[in-house]
Amino acid sequence: IFDGFSKKYQIKNKSIAIKQYDIQAEQIKQQSLKNVANANADLKTNILTLQAKKRNLNLAQKVLDDIKLQYQNGIAKITDVINSQSELYTAQNNYINAIINIKQAELELKKAQGTLLNQ
């Protein structure tokens, strides 16, 4: 019985569909690898930022300690102490934000690696 080449075309269509699925799978794999690389880079950047914020925090604390000592000796004004305290609070806030950013980057990395729920 002649089927008008319908089986031939059905097989060809299925073959094309399989190739499309293979291409989609490869694209998803490449996107996943890209996401992991981006998350890794983001984490490294946030770690460097945290180190810088830690140095700034230590410096702000040292400046405040020095200004307080100068104030006790009558060399500095109370406004200098208040300004130094404000700078310290800003440095503390920046440091805490850097820690939060690292935790978020770690979560994004786990998400990209597919290990978010594995503990």
C-alpha positions, 0 to 999 in steps of 0.5 A: 500500500502506497502511503504517499511518503507520509512515513518518510516525512514523519521520520524526517520530522522526528529526526529534526525534532530530536536535533532541535532538542539536542541543540536546546540541551546544549544551550541550556548546558552552556547557559548553566556553565556561564551562570556558574562562572558569573556567580564565581566571579561575583563571589570573588569580587565581593570577597575583595570588597569585604577585605577593603571594607574591613580595612576601612572599618579598622582605619575608621576605628583607629581615627576615632580612637586618635581623635578621642585621645586628642579631645581628651588632651584638648587638641581636638573639638567635640565636632571632630569626635562626632564626625569620626563616630559618624565615619565609623558608623558608616564604615560598620554599615558598609562592612555589614553590607559587604558581608550580606553581599557575600552571602547572597553571592554564595547563594547565587553560586549554589543556585547556579551549581544546582546545589542550593538544597543540598546540605 
